[in-house]
Amino acid sequence: MIEIGNGPDIELFEFHVDGQKEAVRSIDLGLQHFAIYTNDIKTSLEKFSSAGG
């Protein structure tokens, strides 16, 4: 986890499995992750939903 002052926090992941092939694109690893922090989950969920999420 990298914390950048009062800005974003960045999480770094690294995975290895037996027989793993070289990934051409990040999605080839089969892992996609997006996270946000909020002080008001109810309002954040309402805004997310109203925006089509």
Backbone as a printed PyTorch tensor [residue, N CA C, xyz], in Angstrom:
tensor([[[  0.8490,  -1.1660,   0.0000],
         [  0.0000,   0.0000,   0.0000],
         [  0.8980,   1.2330,   0.0000]],

        [[  0.6480,   2.1210,  -0.9410],
         [  1.4050,   3.3650,  -1.0270],
         [  0.4470,   4.5140,  -0.7360]],

        [[  0.7470,   5.2960,   0.2850],
         [ -0.0610,   6.4620,   0.6120],
         [  0.6630,   7.6990,   0.1050]],

        [[ -0.0420,   8.5100,  -0.6850],
         [  0.5630,   9.6960,  -1.2830],
         [ -0.0230,  10.9400,  -0.6080]],

        [[  0.5960,  11.3660,   0.4770],
         [  0.1480,  12.5600,   1.1990],
         [ -1.3430,  12.5530,   1.4530]],

        [[ -2.0250,  13.6490,   1.0850],
         [ -3.4740,  13.7320,   1.2140],
         [ -4.1780,  13.2890,  -0.0730]],

        [[ -3.4110,  12.7200,  -1.0000],
         [ -3.9590,  12.2770,  -2.2810],
         [ -4.3380,  10.8120,  -2.2500]],

        [[ -4.1740,  10.1300,  -3.3810],
         [ -4.6210,   8.7450,  -3.4970],
         [ -3.7340,   7.7660,  -2.7360]],

        [[ -4.3090,   6.6340,  -2.3870],
         [ -3.5750,   5.4790,  -1.8780],
         [ -3.5610,   4.4560,  -3.0010]],

        [[ -2.4510,   3.8260,  -3.2280],
         [ -2.3160,   2.8630,  -4.3110],
         [ -1.9320,   1.5110,  -3.7200]],

        [[ -2.7010,   0.4690,  -4.0680],
         [ -2.3820,  -0.8850,  -3.6380],
         [ -1.7260,  -1.6160,  -4.8010]],

        [[ -0.6380,  -2.3060,  -4.5290],
         [  0.0660,  -3.0710,  -5.5540],
         [ -0.0830,  -4.5550,  -5.2420]],

        [[ -0.4080,  -5.3470,  -6.2730],
         [ -0.5630,  -6.7850,  -6.1230],
         [  0.3840,  -7.4960,  -7.0740]],

        [[  0.9270,  -8.6280,  -6.6430],
         [  1.7330,  -9.4600,  -7.5220],
         [  1.3750, -10.9140,  -7.2400]],

        [[  1.0250, -11.6490,  -8.3150],
         [  0.6170, -13.0390,  -8.1830],
         [  1.4750, -13.9080,  -9.0800]],

        [[  1.7750, -15.1160,  -8.6170],
         [  2.4930, -16.1030,  -9.4160],
         [  1.8210, -17.4540,  -9.1960]],

        [[  1.6480, -18.2120, -10.2780],
         [  1.1140, -19.5720, -10.1740],
         [  1.9440, -20.4730, -11.0870]],

        [[  1.9660, -21.7610, -10.7850],
         [  2.6880, -22.7150, -11.6190],
         [  2.1120, -22.7110, -13.0280]],

        [[  2.9630, -22.6920, -14.0300],
         [  2.5270, -22.7370, -15.4170],
         [  1.9990, -21.4170, -15.9510]],

        [[  2.1740, -20.3470, -15.2100],
         [  1.6660, -19.0350, -15.6310],
         [  2.3910, -18.5650, -16.8710]],

        [[  1.6330, -18.0960, -17.8710],
         [  2.2030, -17.5380, -19.0870],
         [  2.4010, -16.0420, -18.9080]],

        [[  3.2410, -15.4620, -19.7320],
         [  3.4770, -14.0170, -19.7100],
         [  2.1870, -13.2800, -20.0790]],

        [[  1.7820, -12.3260, -19.2790],
         [  0.5650, -11.5520, -19.5500],
         [  0.8630, -10.4940, -20.6060]],

        [[ -0.0040, -10.3960, -21.6090],
         [  0.1340,  -9.3780, -22.6340],
         [ -0.5240,  -8.0900, -22.1690]],

        [[ -1.6790,  -8.2370, -21.4980],
         [ -2.4250,  -7.0890, -20.9660],
         [ -2.7200,  -7.3570, -19.4950]],

        [[ -2.9990,  -6.3260, -18.7520],
         [ -3.2610,  -6.5170, -17.3140],
         [ -4.4560,  -7.4190, -17.0630]],

        [[ -5.4730,  -7.3600, -17.9290],
         [ -6.6540,  -8.1950, -17.7430],
         [ -6.3260,  -9.6770, -17.9440]],

        [[ -5.2410,  -9.9810, -18.6570],
         [ -4.8360, -11.3680, -18.8630],
         [ -4.4840, -12.0630, -17.5560]],

        [[ -4.1960, -11.2930, -16.5310],
         [ -3.9080, -11.8720, -15.2230],
         [ -5.1840, -12.3210, -14.5160]],

        [[ -6.3420, -11.8600, -15.0250],
         [ -7.6220, -12.2960, -14.4620],
         [ -8.0090, -11.5570, -13.2040]],

        [[ -7.3690, -10.4520, -12.9210],
         [ -7.6740,  -9.7050, -11.7040],
         [ -7.9230,  -8.2540, -12.0510]],

        [[ -9.0620,  -7.7580, -11.6860],
         [ -9.3730,  -6.3390, -11.8290],
         [ -9.8870,  -5.8540, -10.4750]],

        [[ -9.4250,  -4.7200, -10.0420],
         [ -9.7510,  -4.2440,  -8.6960],
         [ -9.8740,  -2.7290,  -8.7260]],

        [[-10.9450,  -2.2280,  -8.1410],
         [-11.1410,  -0.7910,  -8.0180],
         [-11.7480,  -0.5450,  -6.6490]],

        [[-11.2020,   0.3740,  -5.9090],
         [-11.7190,   0.6450,  -4.5660],
         [-11.7570,   2.1410,  -4.3160]],

        [[-12.7240,   2.5620,  -3.5230],
         [-12.8030,   3.9540,  -3.0910],
         [-13.0520,   3.9770,  -1.5910]],

        [[-12.7010,   5.0720,  -0.9790],
         [-12.9940,   5.3000,   0.4280],
         [-14.0390,   6.4000,   0.5110]],

        [[-14.9650,   6.2620,   1.4360],
         [-16.0010,   7.2730,   1.6060],
         [-16.3650,   7.4010,   3.0790]],

        [[-16.8050,   8.5790,   3.4510],
         [-17.3000,   8.7970,   4.8090],
         [-18.8110,   8.6230,   4.8880]],

        [[-19.4700,   8.4890,   3.7200],
         [-20.9230,   8.3770,   3.6740],
         [-21.3050,   7.3440,   2.6200]],

        [[-21.2920,   6.0640,   2.9990],
         [-21.5250,   4.9800,   2.0520],
         [-22.9070,   5.0510,   1.4240]],

        [[-23.9280,   5.4530,   2.1690],
         [-25.2890,   5.5120,   1.6390],
         [-25.3810,   6.5270,   0.4880]],

        [[-24.8810,   7.7430,   0.7100],
         [-24.9120,   8.7660,  -0.3380],
         [-24.0350,   8.3580,  -1.5110]],

        [[-22.8750,   7.7830,  -1.2420],
         [-21.9840,   7.3360,  -2.3150],
         [-22.6570,   6.2710,  -3.1600]],

        [[-23.3430,   5.3240,  -2.5410],
         [-24.0460,   4.2790,  -3.2710],
         [-25.1880,   4.8580,  -4.1030]],

        [[-25.9220,   5.8060,  -3.5540],
         [-26.9980,   6.4560,  -4.3000],
         [-26.4430,   7.1710,  -5.5360]],

        [[-25.3500,   7.9020,  -5.3680],
         [-24.7460,   8.6180,  -6.5070],
         [-24.2030,   7.6400,  -7.5360]],

        [[-23.5840,   6.5720,  -7.0930],
         [-23.0560,   5.5450,  -7.9830],
         [-24.1900,   4.9120,  -8.7920]],

        [[-25.2630,   4.5520,  -8.1170],
         [-26.4100,   3.9360,  -8.7730],
         [-27.0920,   4.8820,  -9.7660]],

        [[-27.2450,   6.1350,  -9.3800],
         [-27.9040,   7.1060, -10.2770],
         [-27.0520,   7.4140, -11.5080]],

        [[-25.7510,   7.1470, -11.4040],
         [-24.8570,   7.3610, -12.5450],
         [-24.7670,   6.1190, -13.4450]],

        [[-25.5240,   5.0700, -13.0740],
         [-25.5570,   3.8780, -13.9050],
         [-24.6770,   2.7410, -13.4290]],

        [[-24.1120,   2.8780, -12.2390],
         [-23.2310,   1.8260, -11.7060],
         [-24.0100,   0.6910, -11.0910]]])
